[in-house]
Amino acid sequence: MSTAFIVLQDVPEARTLVEAAEQDNKNLTVDQQPAMVRLEAPGEVVIRKQTVEELTGQEWDPQDIHLVLVSVGGNIDETDDQFRVYWANN
C-alpha cells in the first residue's frame, strides 16, 4: 500500500488542520520539521470540514487548505466536506 501525504506550512492556521487530521486518520504519522509539518498514512490522508469546525467553532472551507499547503503525495479529492489525498491503486 502506498503512503499518501500532505505537507503544510508550520503556521498557526495549519495547527488546527493537523489536529483534525489526527482525529480523522487512524494510522496518521505527524512529522514536525523546520517550517513544515508532514502528515502521512497508508492509502489516504483526509481532513474533514466537520472536524475542523468542531475544533475551531468556526466555518471552514476545505479549499482554504491551499493557503498553507506545501505539497501532496497522491491524488487529490476536494469536496465541500473534505480534503483528501489518496492513492488510486489501493
Kinemage of the C-alpha trace (Angstrom):
@kinemage 1
@onewidth
@group {chain A} dominant
@subgroup {mainchain}
@vectorlist {calphas} color= white
{ca met a 1} P 0.000 0.000 0.000
{ca ser a 2} L 1.360 3.415 -0.964
{ca thr a 3} L 1.781 6.167 1.595
{ca ala a 4} L -0.259 9.316 0.977
{ca phe a 5} L 0.949 12.580 2.444
{ca ile a 6} L 0.102 16.238 2.931
{ca val a 7} L 2.763 18.793 3.822
{ca leu a 8} L 1.612 22.025 5.466
{ca gln a 9} L 3.452 25.170 6.493
{ca asp a 10} L 4.089 25.243 10.231
{ca val a 11} L 1.928 28.300 10.902
{ca pro a 12} L -0.921 28.875 13.373
{ca glu a 13} L -3.558 28.424 10.630
{ca ala a 14} L -2.298 24.880 9.959
{ca arg a 15} L -2.161 23.644 13.542
{ca thr a 16} L -5.898 23.028 13.712
{ca leu a 17} L -5.691 21.117 10.419
{ca val a 18} L -3.006 18.884 11.917
{ca glu a 19} L -5.168 18.244 14.978
{ca ala a 20} L -8.178 17.477 12.770
{ca ala a 21} L -6.102 15.103 10.634
{ca glu a 22} L -5.001 13.268 13.776
{ca gln a 23} L -8.659 12.718 14.656
{ca asp a 24} L -9.756 11.820 11.121
{ca asn a 25} L -6.986 9.308 10.275
{ca lys a 26} L -6.374 6.181 12.315
{ca asn a 27} L -2.821 5.433 11.107
{ca leu a 28} L -1.568 9.010 10.693
{ca thr a 29} L 2.064 9.871 11.289
{ca val a 30} L 2.896 13.514 12.021
{ca asp a 31} L 6.448 14.569 11.223
{ca gln a 32} L 7.245 18.034 12.592
{ca gln a 33} L 10.077 19.619 10.610
{ca pro a 34} L 11.510 23.133 10.481
{ca ala a 35} L 8.846 25.372 8.928
{ca met a 36} L 6.533 22.491 7.914
{ca val a 37} L 4.508 19.527 9.104
{ca arg a 38} L 4.211 16.310 7.099
{ca leu a 39} L 1.057 14.227 7.598
{ca glu a 40} L 1.231 10.720 6.163
{ca ala a 41} L -0.713 7.489 6.309
{ca pro a 42} L -1.013 4.278 4.327
{ca gly a 43} L -3.503 4.721 1.485
{ca glu a 44} L -5.036 8.120 2.274
{ca val a 45} L -4.977 11.248 4.413
{ca val a 46} L -8.262 13.097 4.884
{ca ile a 47} L -9.143 16.334 6.676
{ca arg a 48} L -12.881 16.724 7.218
{ca lys a 49} L -14.692 20.051 7.344
{ca gln a 50} L -16.832 18.913 10.279
{ca thr a 51} L -13.782 18.047 12.389
{ca val a 52} L -12.073 21.388 11.720
{ca glu a 53} L -15.283 23.274 12.516
{ca glu a 54} L -15.754 21.340 15.769
{ca leu a 55} L -12.193 22.218 16.830
{ca thr a 56} L -12.377 25.903 15.896
{ca gly a 57} L -16.049 26.700 16.442
{ca gln a 58} L -15.977 28.474 13.065
{ca glu a 59} L -16.910 27.618 9.496
{ca trp a 60} L -14.082 26.198 7.392
{ca asp a 61} L -13.943 25.787 3.630
{ca pro a 62} L -11.703 22.841 2.673
{ca gln a 63} L -10.297 24.940 -0.184
{ca asp a 64} L -8.692 27.164 2.464
{ca ile a 65} L -6.090 24.428 2.965
{ca his a 66} L -4.386 25.808 -0.144
{ca leu a 67} L -3.309 28.854 1.877
{ca val a 68} L -0.924 26.666 3.926
{ca leu a 69} L -0.392 23.684 1.591
{ca val a 70} L 3.195 22.972 0.549
{ca ser a 71} L 2.965 19.571 -1.152
{ca val a 72} L 0.957 16.357 -1.503
{ca gly a 73} L 1.761 12.790 -2.422
{ca gly a 74} L -1.163 11.114 -4.132
{ca asn a 75} L -4.356 12.030 -5.925
{ca ile a 76} L -6.382 14.951 -4.592
{ca asp a 77} L -10.114 14.716 -3.945
{ca glu a 78} L -11.638 18.016 -2.832
{ca thr a 79} L -15.294 18.313 -1.937
{ca asp a 80} L -17.355 20.729 0.120
{ca asp a 81} L -16.951 18.293 3.050
{ca gln a 82} L -13.290 17.262 2.977
{ca phe a 83} L -9.789 17.490 1.518
{ca arg a 84} L -8.412 14.028 0.751
{ca val a 85} L -5.136 12.775 -0.690
{ca tyr a 86} L -5.117 9.114 -1.688
{ca trp a 87} L -3.577 6.525 -3.978
{ca ala a 88} L -5.947 5.085 -6.598
{ca asn a 89} L -4.049 1.769 -6.677
{ca asn a 90} L -5.244 0.841 -3.152
